[in-house]
Amino acid sequence: MTPWWKNAVIYQIYPKSFQDSNGDGIGDLPGIISHLDYLQKLGIDAIWLSPIYQSPGVDNGYDIADYEAIDPQYGTMQDMDKLISEGKKRGIRIIMDLVVNHTSDQHQWFIEARKSKDNPYRNFYIWRDPVAGHEPNDLKSDFSGSAWQFDDQTGQYYLHFFAPQQPDLNWQNPQLRHKIYDMMNFWLDKGIGGFRMDVIELIGKEPDRKIRENGPQLHHYIQEMNQAVLANRDVVTVGETWSADLDSARKYSDPARHELSMIFQFEDQNIDKQPGKPKWDLKPFKASDLKEVLLKWQTQIDYNHGWNSLFWENHDIPRVISRWGDDSKYRVQSAKMFAIALHLMRGTPYIYNGEEIGMTNCPVKDISEIEDLESINMYNERIKQGYTKEELIRSINAKGRDNARRPMQWSTAKAAGFTTGKPWLALNPNYQDINVQAALADPQSIFYTYQKLIKLRHKNEIITNGSFTPVLASPNVLAYYRELAGERWLVVANLTGSAEQFSAPDKIDQVLISNYNAPQSLNNINLRPYEAFAVIVK
């Protein structure tokens, strides 16, 4: 039997930016509950909730101080229980963000661990003596600088692959692992639908050998976790794996290996950066590069023995229509094109809040307008290296995480209907034109394209289980057949803002979805900018 999550569409909510219910400018759990009917109308099956655990908020909740408590800014455990139960009534499961590569330095485990070298919690984290009075080695933090932080209290360094306030956990310690499994069972017993696993590829790290991702024990740990927590539970697990290639993706998601349901792989995220350099070193977008990566991941995973996730955006990634589409003249057409191209592929699609109404990036002019720690650290580090303010702001406007974290645009009301107070992060001024209220009132809006794609997926097994065959076309046109039990669909998407030619020998039997007036014939079509459609052919 096909697991529910293969037919599902999952909607990611960044809680801080979704809906504020009490006027403090920060989104919260009651705010999410108030929009469950909206999400039910969209048709989604599950919500992936970015972290709502108790946290000092150094990295917007990805620094957890208590895994079994709700941060007061988001509400209470009663609110969380209500979200789970109200979601269930509407057929919507709640997927928690599991951050177990690191904790906050305010977590009780770390508070204990730094007290002394023989504290029972010391070995929950990774400590090393100085080498010649300096860091143990040259490992770097993803948030700039060394990955080692000196702790005066005990005269040792601890490892942190992110902020210094996010010490890395020591997965080589079985006691730590079983504490984590207990915590996961605590949440699953509450009735959640599974976990999105933050930077899960890092838990097998071996810092003395400078191994970060894909350490030798990684898959052993995940299999142990599966056995201790996930086996015999009807839940979904998706691992965030920035370094995953096809081989590791197969290992994570092959049901015979008892690891995860699927992963997020990010190969397409590298197409607009310079090879071997950080994401800030920009490279012009080429539609042919995107097409190549998409087809690779559709054709080179055996979907009978593995699975993949499909996504354009998340809380770390900028808005796709600003990045690879056109967020002005062809905003609606390019947004619909990206939706059609992705949602009819094989895998489980994810929608990031606001994507379904075509929200865009929000350019800034100065670093003082930025909240994101990663962007601020990069800016300060590179200014010292001699980069100009202008080139750094250009990189932040293209790739900075604030782009995706702007508050949800609900209406033309003050603060876009997100809050009655002052939003924690400035709104994109275009909320007067781009908002849920306008989208719901317009039958041709991006929202209804997403709604229709979700209905198609739920009603047609061909999307989940049909074969996938690429169609030869111009480098800028993504085209593919889906086929099952004698039925054949053709999906065509012009990935650019220029006209492109396309031709196929088939006859159109039925138009399923399109973002312009659908073609009458497939013979020598002149595809308009960002044109996309799906048809049943004979």
C-alpha positions as CSV (number, residue, x, y, z in Angstrom):
1,M,0.0,0.0,0.0
2,T,1.3,3.5,-0.8
3,P,2.1,5.4,2.4
4,W,0.0,8.5,2.9
5,W,3.0,10.9,2.6
6,K,3.6,9.8,-1.0
7,N,0.3,11.3,-2.0
8,A,0.5,14.3,0.4
9,V,1.3,17.9,-0.1
10,I,3.1,19.5,2.9
11,Y,2.9,23.2,3.8
12,Q,5.7,24.8,5.8
13,I,4.9,27.4,8.3
14,Y,7.5,29.8,9.8
15,P,5.6,30.4,13.0
16,K,7.2,33.8,13.8
17,S,5.9,35.2,10.5
18,F,2.5,33.5,9.9
19,Q,-0.1,35.1,12.1
20,D,0.1,37.1,15.4
21,S,-2.9,36.7,17.6
22,N,-2.0,39.0,20.5
23,G,-0.5,42.1,19.0
24,D,3.1,41.6,20.1
25,G,4.3,41.5,16.4
26,I,5.3,37.8,16.6
27,G,3.4,35.0,15.0
28,D,2.1,32.4,17.3
29,L,0.2,29.0,17.7
30,P,-3.3,30.6,18.1
31,G,-2.6,32.6,15.0
32,I,-1.9,29.4,13.1
33,I,-5.0,27.7,14.4
34,S,-7.1,30.7,13.2
35,H,-6.0,30.0,9.6
36,L,-6.5,26.2,9.5
37,D,-9.7,26.7,7.5
38,Y,-7.6,28.6,4.9
39,L,-5.1,25.7,4.7
40,Q,-7.9,23.2,4.4
41,K,-9.3,25.2,1.5
42,L,-5.9,25.1,-0.2
43,G,-6.0,21.3,0.3
44,I,-2.8,20.5,2.1
45,D,-2.3,17.2,4.1
46,A,0.3,18.3,6.7
47,I,2.0,21.3,8.2
48,W,5.7,21.3,8.7
49,L,6.2,23.7,11.7
50,S,9.5,25.4,12.1
51,P,10.7,25.3,15.7
52,I,8.3,26.5,18.4
53,Y,10.3,25.0,21.4
54,Q,11.6,27.2,24.2
55,S,14.6,29.1,22.9
56,P,16.6,32.3,23.5
57,G,16.1,33.0,19.7
58,V,19.7,33.5,18.7
59,D,18.9,31.6,15.5
60,N,15.2,32.1,15.4
61,G,14.3,29.0,17.4
62,Y,16.9,26.6,15.9
63,D,18.7,27.0,19.2
64,I,16.5,25.0,21.5
65,A,16.7,25.4,25.3
66,D,13.9,22.9,26.1
67,Y,12.6,20.3,23.7
68,E,9.5,19.6,25.7
69,A,8.3,23.1,26.3
70,I,6.7,25.7,24.0
71,D,8.4,29.1,23.8
72,P,6.1,31.6,25.5
73,Q,6.2,33.9,22.5
74,Y,4.3,31.2,20.5
75,G,1.9,30.2,23.2
76,T,1.5,27.2,25.6
77,M,1.5,23.4,25.4
78,Q,-2.3,23.6,25.5
79,D,-2.1,25.7,22.3
80,M,0.1,23.1,20.7
81,D,-2.3,20.3,21.7
82,K,-5.2,22.3,20.3
83,L,-3.3,22.8,17.0
84,I,-2.7,19.0,16.7
85,S,-6.4,18.2,17.4
86,E,-7.9,21.0,15.3
87,G,-5.5,20.0,12.4
88,K,-6.7,16.4,12.8
89,K,-10.4,17.5,12.4
90,R,-9.4,18.9,9.0
91,G,-7.2,16.0,7.9
92,I,-4.1,18.1,8.5
93,R,-1.2,16.5,10.4
94,I,1.5,18.5,12.2
95,I,5.2,17.7,11.4
96,M,7.7,19.0,14.0
97,D,11.1,20.5,13.2
98,L,13.6,18.2,15.0
99,V,16.9,20.0,15.7
100,V,19.2,17.5,17.2
101,N,22.6,18.3,15.8
102,H,22.9,21.1,18.4
103,T,21.1,22.8,21.3
104,S,21.1,26.2,22.7
105,D,23.8,27.0,25.3
106,Q,20.8,27.7,27.6
107,H,19.7,24.1,27.5
108,Q,20.0,22.4,30.9
109,W,22.3,19.8,29.4
110,F,24.8,22.4,28.4
111,I,24.5,24.5,31.6
112,E,25.4,21.3,33.5
113,A,28.1,20.2,30.9
114,R,30.1,23.4,31.3
115,K,30.2,23.2,35.1
116,S,33.1,20.8,35.2
117,K,35.0,18.2,33.1
118,D,33.5,15.3,35.2
119,N,29.9,16.5,35.1
120,P,27.5,13.7,34.0
121,Y,26.4,15.8,31.0
122,R,29.9,16.8,29.9
123,N,29.9,14.1,27.3
124,F,26.6,15.2,25.8
125,Y,28.7,17.8,23.9
126,I,32.1,17.9,22.1
127,W,35.0,19.3,24.1
128,R,38.7,19.5,23.2
129,D,41.8,20.9,24.9
130,P,43.6,23.8,23.2
131,V,46.4,23.0,20.8
132,A,49.4,25.3,21.2
133,G,47.1,27.7,22.9
134,H,44.6,27.9,20.1
135,E,41.6,26.1,18.6
136,P,42.0,22.3,18.2
137,N,41.8,22.6,14.4
138,D,40.7,24.8,11.6
139,L,37.0,23.7,11.3
140,K,34.8,26.6,10.3
141,S,31.3,27.6,11.5
142,D,28.5,27.9,8.9
143,F,27.9,31.3,10.5
144,S,31.4,32.6,10.0
145,G,34.6,32.2,12.0
146,S,35.9,29.1,13.9
147,A,33.7,26.2,14.8
148,W,35.4,26.1,18.2
149,Q,34.5,28.3,21.2
150,F,36.8,28.6,24.2
151,D,35.0,28.1,27.6
152,D,36.8,29.9,30.4
153,Q,35.1,27.8,33.1
154,T,36.9,24.6,32.2
155,G,39.7,25.7,29.9
156,Q,38.5,23.7,26.9
157,Y,36.9,24.4,23.5
158,Y,33.5,23.2,22.5
159,L,32.3,22.6,18.9
160,H,29.6,24.6,17.2
161,F,28.9,24.4,13.5
162,F,26.5,27.3,13.8
163,A,26.4,30.2,16.3
164,P,28.7,29.9,19.4
165,Q,25.4,29.8,21.4
166,Q,24.5,26.5,19.5
167,P,26.9,23.9,20.9
168,D,27.0,20.7,18.9
169,L,25.7,17.5,20.5
170,N,27.9,14.4,20.8
171,W,26.1,11.6,19.0
172,Q,28.8,9.2,19.9
173,N,27.4,9.1,23.4
174,P,24.6,6.5,23.5
175,Q,23.1,8.1,26.6
176,L,22.6,11.3,24.6
177,R,21.0,9.4,21.7
178,H,18.5,7.7,23.9
179,K,17.5,11.0,25.6
180,I,16.7,12.3,22.1
181,Y,14.7,9.2,21.2
182,D,12.7,9.6,24.4
183,M,12.0,13.2,23.4
184,M,10.9,12.2,19.9
185,N,8.5,9.6,21.4
186,F,7.1,12.3,23.7
187,W,6.0,14.3,20.6
188,L,4.8,11.3,18.6
189,D,2.7,10.2,21.6
190,K,1.0,13.6,21.4
191,G,-0.2,12.7,17.9
192,I,2.1,14.6,15.6
193,G,2.6,13.3,12.0
194,G,6.4,13.1,12.0
195,F,9.6,15.1,11.9
196,R,11.6,17.3,9.5
197,M,15.2,16.7,10.7
198,D,17.4,19.8,10.7
199,V,20.9,19.3,9.3
200,I,20.6,15.6,10.1
201,E,23.7,14.8,7.9
202,L,25.9,16.4,10.6
203,I,25.1,14.1,13.5
204,G,27.8,11.6,12.4
205,K,30.5,14.2,12.6
206,E,34.1,13.3,13.6
207,P,35.7,16.7,14.3
208,D,39.2,15.3,15.0
209,R,39.2,13.9,11.5
210,K,37.6,17.1,10.2
211,I,34.5,15.1,9.1
212,R,31.4,17.2,9.1
213,E,28.7,15.6,6.9
214,N,28.2,11.9,6.2
215,G,30.4,10.6,9.0
216,P,31.0,6.8,9.1
217,Q,28.3,6.3,11.9
218,L,25.6,8.5,10.3
219,H,23.4,5.8,8.8
220,H,23.9,3.6,11.9
221,Y,22.5,6.4,14.1
222,I,19.5,7.0,11.8
223,Q,18.7,3.3,11.7
224,E,19.0,3.1,15.5
225,M,16.6,6.1,15.7
226,N,14.2,4.4,13.4
227,Q,14.2,1.3,15.5
228,A,13.8,3.2,18.8
229,V,11.2,5.7,17.6
230,L,9.8,5.4,14.1
231,A,9.2,1.7,13.5
232,N,5.6,0.7,13.5
233,R,4.4,4.3,13.6
234,D,2.5,5.8,10.6
235,V,4.7,9.0,10.3
236,V,6.8,10.9,7.8
237,T,10.4,11.8,8.2
238,V,12.3,14.2,6.0
239,G,16.0,14.9,6.5
240,E,17.7,18.2,5.6
241,T,20.9,17.1,3.8
242,W,22.7,19.9,2.0
243,S,25.5,17.6,0.8
244,A,23.4,14.7,-0.4
245,D,24.1,13.1,-3.7
246,L,22.1,10.4,-5.5
247,D,23.9,7.6,-3.7
248,S,23.3,8.9,-0.2
249,A,19.7,9.9,-1.1
250,R,19.1,6.3,-2.0
251,K,20.5,5.1,1.4
252,Y,18.4,7.5,3.4
253,S,15.1,6.7,1.7
254,D,15.2,3.0,0.7
255,P,12.5,1.4,2.9
256,A,14.6,-1.8,3.1
257,R,17.2,0.2,5.1
258,H,14.7,1.5,7.7
259,E,16.0,5.1,7.9
260,L,13.9,8.1,6.6
261,S,10.9,8.6,4.4
262,M,12.8,11.1,2.2
263,I,15.3,13.9,2.2
264,F,15.6,17.5,1.1
265,Q,18.5,17.6,-1.3
266,F,19.8,20.9,-2.5
267,E,21.7,20.4,-5.7
268,D,19.6,22.9,-7.6
269,Q,20.5,25.5,-4.9
270,N,24.0,25.6,-6.3
271,I,23.2,26.5,-9.9
272,D,23.3,30.3,-9.2
273,K,26.5,30.5,-7.2
274,Q,30.1,30.2,-8.2
275,P,31.4,26.6,-8.0
276,G,33.2,25.8,-4.7
277,K,32.3,29.2,-3.1
278,P,29.6,30.2,-0.6
279,K,26.1,31.0,-1.7
280,W,26.8,34.7,-1.6
281,D,29.2,34.5,-4.6
282,L,26.5,34.9,-7.2
283,K,26.4,33.4,-10.7
284,P,23.8,34.2,-13.4
285,F,20.8,31.8,-13.5
286,K,20.6,29.5,-16.5
287,A,17.4,27.7,-17.1
288,S,19.2,24.8,-18.7
289,D,21.2,24.2,-15.4
290,L,17.9,24.0,-13.4
291,K,16.3,21.6,-15.9
292,E,19.4,19.4,-15.8
293,V,19.3,19.0,-12.0
294,L,15.5,18.5,-11.9
295,L,15.6,15.7,-14.6
296,K,18.6,14.1,-12.9
297,W,16.7,13.6,-9.6
298,Q,13.6,12.4,-11.4
299,T,15.3,9.8,-13.5
300,Q,18.2,8.5,-11.4
301,I,16.4,7.5,-8.2
302,D,14.5,4.2,-8.3
303,Y,11.2,5.5,-6.8
304,N,10.1,2.0,-6.0
305,H,13.0,1.8,-3.6
306,G,13.4,5.4,-2.5
307,W,11.7,8.8,-2.5
308,N,12.4,12.5,-2.9
309,S,10.9,15.8,-1.8
310,L,10.0,18.6,-4.2
311,F,10.4,22.2,-3.2
312,W,11.3,25.7,-4.4
313,E,11.4,27.7,-1.1
314,N,11.8,27.4,2.6
315,H,12.7,29.5,5.6
316,D,16.4,29.6,4.5
317,I,15.8,30.0,0.8
318,P,14.7,33.1,-1.1
319,R,11.4,33.4,-3.1
320,V,11.7,31.4,-6.3
321,I,9.9,33.9,-8.6
322,S,12.3,36.7,-7.5
323,R,15.3,34.3,-7.8
324,W,14.6,32.4,-11.1
325,G,11.4,33.8,-12.4
326,D,10.0,37.3,-12.9
327,D,8.6,39.1,-9.8
328,S,7.2,42.1,-11.8
329,K,5.8,41.7,-15.3
330,Y,5.3,37.9,-15.3
331,R,5.0,37.4,-11.5
332,V,1.7,35.4,-11.8
333,Q,2.7,33.4,-14.9
334,S,6.1,32.5,-13.5
335,A,4.7,31.5,-10.1
336,K,2.2,29.2,-11.8
337,M,4.8,27.8,-14.1
338,F,7.0,26.8,-11.1
339,A,4.1,25.2,-9.4
340,I,2.9,23.2,-12.4
341,A,6.5,22.1,-13.3
342,L,7.2,20.8,-9.8
343,H,3.9,19.5,-8.5
344,L,3.4,17.0,-11.3
345,M,6.8,15.3,-10.7
346,R,7.4,12.3,-8.7
347,G,8.0,13.0,-5.0
348,T,6.3,14.8,-2.1
349,P,5.8,18.6,-2.8
350,Y,6.3,21.2,-0.1
351,I,4.8,24.7,-0.2
352,Y,6.4,27.4,1.9
353,N,3.9,29.9,3.5
354,G,3.2,32.7,1.0
355,E,4.5,30.8,-2.0
356,E,0.8,29.9,-2.9
357,I,0.0,33.6,-3.3
358,G,3.3,34.5,-5.1
359,M,5.1,36.4,-2.4
360,T,8.4,37.9,-3.5
361,N,11.8,38.9,-2.1
362,C,12.1,42.2,-0.3
363,P,15.3,44.2,-1.2
364,V,17.0,46.3,1.4
365,K,19.4,49.2,1.0
366,D,21.4,48.9,4.2
367,I,22.6,46.1,6.7
368,S,20.7,47.9,9.4
369,E,17.4,46.6,7.8
370,I,18.6,43.0,8.2
371,E,17.6,40.6,11.1
372,D,19.2,37.4,9.8
373,L,22.3,36.4,11.8
374,E,23.9,34.5,8.9
375,S,23.6,37.6,6.6
376,I,24.9,40.0,9.3
377,N,27.9,37.8,10.1
378,M,28.8,37.4,6.4
379,Y,28.5,41.2,5.8
380,N,30.7,42.1,8.8
381,E,33.3,39.4,7.9
382,R,33.5,40.4,4.2
383,I,33.6,44.2,4.9
384,K,36.8,43.5,6.8
385,Q,38.1,41.6,3.8
386,G,37.6,44.6,1.5
387,Y,34.3,43.8,-0.2
388,T,32.1,46.9,-1.0
389,K,28.8,47.5,0.8
390,E,27.0,47.5,-2.5
391,E,28.1,44.1,-3.6
392,L,27.3,42.6,-0.2
393,I,23.8,44.1,-0.1
394,R,23.3,42.8,-3.6
395,S,24.2,39.2,-2.4
396,I,21.9,39.6,0.7
397,N,19.0,40.8,-1.5
398,A,19.5,37.7,-3.7
399,K,20.2,35.1,-1.1
400,G,19.5,36.4,2.4
401,R,17.2,34.5,4.7
402,D,15.1,37.5,5.6
403,N,13.6,37.3,2.1
404,A,11.6,34.2,3.1
405,R,10.9,35.3,6.6
406,R,8.9,38.5,6.0
407,P,5.5,38.3,7.6
408,M,2.6,36.5,5.7
409,Q,0.6,38.9,3.6
410,W,-3.1,38.4,4.5
411,S,-4.8,41.5,3.4
412,T,-4.5,45.2,2.6
413,A,-5.2,46.1,6.3
414,K,-2.5,47.7,8.5
415,A,0.6,45.4,8.7
416,A,-1.0,43.1,6.1
417,G,-3.4,41.7,8.7
418,F,-0.4,39.9,10.2
419,T,-0.5,41.8,13.5
420,T,-2.2,44.7,15.2
421,G,1.2,45.7,16.6
422,K,4.6,46.3,15.0
423,P,5.9,43.2,13.0
424,W,9.1,41.7,14.3
425,L,10.5,42.0,10.8
426,A,9.4,44.7,8.3
427,L,6.7,43.7,5.8
428,N,7.3,43.6,2.1
429,P,5.6,46.9,1.0
430,N,3.9,45.0,-1.9
431,Y,1.4,43.5,0.5
432,Q,-1.1,46.1,-0.8
433,D,-1.2,44.1,-4.1
434,I,0.0,40.6,-3.1
435,N,-2.1,39.2,-0.3
436,V,-4.4,36.2,0.6
437,Q,-7.6,38.3,0.5
438,A,-6.9,39.4,-3.1
439,A,-5.8,35.9,-4.1
440,L,-9.0,34.3,-2.8
441,A,-11.2,36.9,-4.6
442,D,-9.6,36.2,-8.0
443,P,-10.5,32.9,-9.6
444,Q,-7.3,33.2,-11.8
445,S,-5.0,33.7,-8.9
446,I,-1.8,31.7,-8.1
447,F,-3.7,30.3,-5.1
448,Y,-6.2,28.4,-7.2
449,T,-3.4,26.9,-9.4
450,Y,-1.9,25.4,-6.2
451,Q,-5.3,24.2,-5.1
452,K,-6.0,22.6,-8.4
453,L,-2.5,20.9,-8.4
454,I,-3.2,19.4,-5.0
455,K,-6.6,18.1,-6.1
456,L,-5.0,16.5,-9.2
457,R,-2.4,14.8,-7.0
458,H,-5.1,13.5,-4.6
459,K,-7.3,12.1,-7.4
460,N,-4.7,10.7,-9.8
461,E,-2.3,7.9,-8.8
462,I,-0.3,8.6,-12.0
463,I,1.3,11.6,-10.2
464,T,2.5,9.5,-7.3
465,N,3.3,6.2,-9.0
466,G,3.5,6.8,-12.7
467,S,6.7,6.5,-14.7
468,F,8.6,9.7,-15.6
469,T,10.1,10.1,-19.0
470,P,11.9,13.4,-20.1
471,V,10.9,14.8,-23.5
472,L,13.6,16.2,-25.8
473,A,13.1,20.0,-26.0
474,S,14.9,23.3,-26.1
475,P,17.4,23.6,-23.2
476,N,15.0,26.2,-21.6
477,V,11.9,24.0,-21.8
478,L,11.2,21.3,-19.2
479,A,8.9,18.7,-20.7
480,Y,8.1,15.2,-19.4
481,Y,5.6,12.3,-19.7
482,R,3.9,10.7,-16.7
483,E,2.4,7.3,-17.5
484,L,0.4,4.7,-15.6
485,A,-2.0,1.9,-16.6
486,G,-2.3,3.1,-20.2
487,E,-2.8,6.8,-19.3
488,R,-0.3,9.3,-20.5
489,W,0.2,12.9,-19.3
490,L,2.5,15.5,-20.9
491,V,3.8,18.4,-18.8
492,V,5.5,21.3,-20.5
493,A,7.1,24.3,-18.8
494,N,9.0,27.2,-20.4
495,L,11.5,28.1,-17.7
496,T,12.3,31.5,-19.1
497,G,10.8,34.9,-19.9
498,S,11.4,34.5,-23.6
499,A,9.3,32.8,-26.3
500,E,10.4,29.1,-26.9
501,Q,9.4,26.6,-29.5
502,F,8.0,23.1,-28.5
503,S,6.5,20.3,-30.5
504,A,5.3,16.8,-29.7
505,P,3.7,14.1,-31.9
506,D,0.8,13.4,-29.5
507,K,-2.8,14.6,-29.8
508,I,-4.4,16.4,-26.8
509,D,-7.2,14.4,-25.2
510,Q,-7.8,16.7,-22.2
511,V,-6.3,19.8,-20.7
512,L,-5.5,19.3,-17.0
513,I,-4.1,22.7,-16.1
514,S,-2.4,25.7,-17.7
515,N,-1.2,29.2,-16.9
516,Y,-2.3,30.8,-20.2
517,N,-5.1,29.6,-22.6
518,A,-4.2,26.0,-23.2
519,P,-2.9,25.0,-26.6
520,Q,-5.2,23.2,-29.0
521,S,-2.4,21.2,-30.6
522,L,1.1,20.2,-29.7
523,N,2.5,20.7,-33.2
524,N,5.1,23.6,-33.2
525,I,3.8,25.6,-30.3
526,N,5.2,29.0,-29.7
527,L,5.5,28.9,-25.9
528,R,4.9,32.3,-24.3
529,P,7.1,33.6,-21.4
530,Y,6.9,31.1,-18.5
531,E,4.1,29.2,-20.2
532,A,3.3,25.9,-18.6
533,F,0.5,23.3,-19.1
534,A,-0.3,19.6,-18.4
535,V,-2.5,17.6,-20.8
536,I,-3.6,14.0,-21.2
537,V,-2.4,12.8,-24.5
538,K,-3.3,9.9,-26.8
